[in-house]
Amino acid sequence: MSYGIPSDQLPIKSSGVIKIQNQKRWIAFRETKDQVDQDDGGGSFEGTFCPSSNDVLAIGGMHFYKFPGNCRYRELLESHLEEYDNANCVQDKIRITNEILSYIESSGGRFLVRDKQGWWIPANDETSRIKVSNAFRDVRKSLRAREKRKHLGTNFVFDR
């Protein structure tokens, strides 16, 4: 075969029907991108169809919780949690959140949110900063729960 997708690699349902949902979404994405690029007269569409593993997806849900960029993001937050909690003023906390965002950007990642059409777009600076601040709160809760489970697990005795 000199071109195209090998037939054994096509996504096919058990009924034999070819799954084309992702292809339709890709075509819709490309049409949106082309339309924006054409209408802006020099501007560009910043959305993406498939985030990279360095990107942070600012959305809830277990699927996104396990996304590689989000896992690294949580580790980064955990490593800065003590500094964030000990910050004396709002400006220090803003500085720490901006450092987190700079680190994500310097590692080739972006802080992405969903737009109305469902595409991933870079969040503006204010939204990103607020999301990072909220994530510190969530990481703090998660660490406390982990410590509580760890403490309960060591003191728990089965009665026979």
Legacy VTK file of the C-alpha trace (Angstrom):
# vtk DataFile Version 3.0
C-alpha trace
ASCII
DATASET POLYDATA
POINTS 160 float
0.000 0.000 0.000
1.541 3.312 -0.989
-0.805 5.747 0.771
-3.765 5.989 3.145
-4.600 4.102 6.309
-4.098 0.346 6.288
-7.501 -1.335 6.476
-6.499 -3.401 9.500
-5.887 -0.195 11.469
-9.238 1.460 10.833
-11.401 1.926 13.928
-14.275 -0.458 13.279
-17.219 -1.231 15.560
-18.150 -4.836 16.290
-21.010 -4.445 13.810
-18.517 -3.714 11.054
-19.420 -0.006 10.852
-16.422 2.340 10.725
-16.192 4.725 13.690
-15.955 8.211 12.224
-16.864 10.391 15.214
-13.282 11.573 15.803
-12.771 12.220 12.108
-15.945 14.359 12.047
-14.737 16.306 15.098
-11.350 16.831 13.430
-12.992 18.126 10.260
-15.203 20.489 12.307
-12.106 21.708 14.166
-10.222 22.368 10.925
-13.225 24.185 9.445
-13.446 26.407 12.546
-9.715 27.105 12.442
-9.768 27.917 8.732
-12.808 30.188 9.134
-11.225 32.160 11.996
-7.924 32.442 10.139
-9.775 33.666 7.046
-12.022 36.151 8.908
-9.299 37.682 11.085
-7.179 38.830 8.174
-3.846 37.928 9.752
-4.968 36.661 13.152
-4.797 33.049 14.091
-6.912 30.493 15.882
-5.130 29.451 19.096
-7.301 26.432 19.823
-6.045 22.901 19.695
-7.761 19.600 19.030
-5.295 17.424 20.914
-3.363 18.869 23.894
0.249 17.797 24.372
1.372 15.828 27.405
2.989 19.014 28.785
-0.279 20.961 28.772
-2.398 21.455 31.888
-6.112 20.904 31.303
-8.137 23.154 33.613
-11.213 20.980 33.875
-12.506 18.436 36.383
-13.040 14.740 35.997
-10.959 11.621 36.554
-9.993 11.383 32.881
-8.382 14.821 33.076
-7.026 14.179 36.585
-4.870 11.402 35.143
-3.681 13.462 32.146
0.177 13.515 32.200
0.437 17.319 32.249
-2.053 17.517 35.120
-0.107 14.900 37.119
3.113 16.921 36.770
1.136 20.071 37.603
-0.105 18.546 40.887
3.452 17.483 41.783
4.597 21.036 41.108
1.822 22.407 43.313
2.688 19.979 46.119
6.337 21.052 45.992
5.323 24.735 46.350
2.471 24.243 48.832
4.440 25.081 51.970
5.841 28.252 50.383
2.341 29.235 49.237
0.819 28.581 52.680
3.578 30.593 54.390
3.219 33.576 52.042
2.576 36.715 54.089
0.543 38.721 51.605
-1.543 38.423 48.483
1.322 39.722 46.314
3.540 36.835 47.448
0.832 34.322 46.569
0.370 35.953 43.150
4.143 35.770 42.606
4.132 32.033 43.437
1.195 31.320 41.110
2.940 33.277 38.337
6.100 31.202 38.921
4.036 28.018 38.535
2.559 29.307 35.266
6.014 30.370 34.018
7.377 26.919 34.786
4.552 25.262 32.845
5.219 27.554 29.881
9.001 27.071 30.010
8.535 23.281 29.942
6.579 23.567 26.682
3.129 23.390 28.237
0.096 25.624 28.169
-2.721 26.179 30.641
-5.772 25.165 28.592
-9.522 25.606 29.095
-12.437 24.550 26.899
-14.155 27.144 24.729
-17.851 27.137 23.846
-17.267 24.847 20.874
-15.337 22.307 22.936
-11.831 23.085 21.622
-8.901 23.561 23.979
-7.703 27.169 24.084
-5.041 28.875 26.219
-6.551 30.491 29.320
-5.935 34.182 29.874
-3.477 35.184 32.619
-6.115 36.080 35.217
-8.086 32.862 34.731
-4.890 30.804 34.922
-3.779 32.519 38.121
-7.172 31.957 39.772
-7.184 28.289 38.700
-3.714 27.782 40.198
-4.774 29.434 43.470
-7.817 27.168 43.654
-5.670 24.152 42.821
-3.464 24.906 45.843
-6.576 24.625 48.012
-7.497 21.306 46.371
-3.964 19.913 46.771
-3.996 20.923 50.449
-7.276 19.020 50.957
-5.930 16.016 49.082
-2.752 15.885 51.179
-4.745 16.165 54.417
-7.037 13.334 53.324
-4.010 11.210 52.361
-2.420 11.836 55.762
-5.688 10.996 57.511
-5.999 7.704 55.589
-2.372 6.911 56.346
-2.881 7.619 60.058
-6.079 5.569 60.247
-4.489 2.706 58.344
-1.605 2.316 60.805
-3.830 2.360 63.910
-6.585 0.107 62.589
-6.782 -3.338 64.232
-9.082 -6.140 63.088
-11.127 -7.842 65.822
-11.373 -11.594 65.567
LINES 1 161
160 0 1 2 3 4 5 6 7 8 9 10 11 12 13 14 15 16 17 18 19 20 21 22 23 24 25 26 27 28 29 30 31 32 33 34 35 36 37 38 39 40 41 42 43 44 45 46 47 48 49 50 51 52 53 54 55 56 57 58 59 60 61 62 63 64 65 66 67 68 69 70 71 72 73 74 75 76 77 78 79 80 81 82 83 84 85 86 87 88 89 90 91 92 93 94 95 96 97 98 99 100 101 102 103 104 105 106 107 108 109 110 111 112 113 114 115 116 117 118 119 120 121 122 123 124 125 126 127 128 129 130 131 132 133 134 135 136 137 138 139 140 141 142 143 144 145 146 147 148 149 150 151 152 153 154 155 156 157 158 159
